[in-house]
Amino acid sequence: MYDKISPIYSIALVASKYFDDDQPIHSFVLTEKDGGQVLELPVGEHEELRKPFEMVIIELKKFRKGQLEKSQRQWIEFFANRAFSQATSHKRQNI
């Protein structure tokens, strides 16, 4: 049954400061309440264990180009409807 379910990604862009730190990007996954084990389910033909849900919160006020990896910067530029600061070098297979 789970081999037909694709992981779900949620991206939330917030204009204000949301967390009390300097990180512009926070990523959350589902965990077991008491033990903290990350939920992973078998997906696809090879039943690769993957997280079924991930939520990413991006705080735009904290965004500084110098502190992001290239792939993170390109996603921010995409969501902000900006021209990419560098050309993309290759296509991703598993986006």
C-alpha positions in Angstrom: 0.0 0.0 0.0 2.7 2.5 0.9 4.6 1.9 -2.3 2.0 4.1 -4.1 2.3 7.0 -1.6 4.8 9.8 -2.4 6.4 11.9 0.3 4.7 15.2 1.0 6.7 18.4 1.3 5.2 21.6 2.7 7.1 24.9 2.3 5.9 27.9 4.4 7.3 31.3 3.7 6.9 33.7 6.6 7.6 37.4 6.4 8.3 37.9 10.0 10.8 36.4 12.5 9.3 33.2 13.7 12.0 31.4 15.7 14.5 32.9 18.2 17.7 32.2 16.3 19.6 33.3 13.2 18.8 30.3 10.9 16.5 31.3 8.0 15.5 27.7 7.2 14.0 25.2 9.6 12.9 21.6 8.6 10.5 19.4 10.6 9.6 15.8 10.2 7.1 13.5 12.0 8.5 11.8 15.1 7.1 9.4 17.7 5.8 11.4 20.6 7.5 9.6 23.5 10.6 8.1 22.0 11.4 10.7 19.3 11.9 8.1 16.6 11.6 9.7 13.1 8.7 8.1 11.1 9.9 6.4 7.9 7.8 4.3 5.6 8.8 1.9 2.7 8.3 3.7 -0.6 8.5 2.4 -4.2 9.5 -0.9 -5.7 12.7 -1.2 -3.6 10.8 -0.2 -0.4 13.3 2.5 0.4 12.6 4.0 3.8 11.6 7.7 3.5 10.0 10.3 5.6 6.3 10.6 4.5 6.1 14.3 5.4 8.5 17.2 5.8 7.7 20.8 6.6 10.2 23.5 5.8 9.7 27.0 7.3 11.6 29.8 5.6 11.9 33.1 7.4 12.4 35.8 4.7 13.6 38.5 7.2 16.6 36.3 8.1 17.6 35.4 4.5 21.2 36.4 3.8 22.8 35.0 0.6 26.2 34.4 2.2 24.9 31.9 4.7 23.0 29.5 2.4 24.1 26.6 0.4 23.7 27.0 -3.4 20.6 24.7 -3.6 18.9 26.6 -0.7 19.7 30.0 -2.3 18.2 28.8 -5.6 15.0 27.7 -3.9 14.7 31.0 -2.1 15.3 32.9 -5.3 12.6 30.7 -7.1 10.0 31.4 -4.4 10.8 35.1 -4.3 10.4 35.2 -8.1 14.0 36.5 -8.5 16.5 35.7 -11.2 18.9 33.0 -10.2 22.2 34.5 -8.9 24.0 31.5 -10.6 23.0 29.3 -13.4 21.8 25.8 -12.5 24.5 23.3 -13.5 22.5 20.1 -13.8 19.0 18.6 -13.5 18.0 16.9 -10.3 16.6 13.4 -10.7 14.6 13.2 -7.4 13.1 16.6 -6.7 
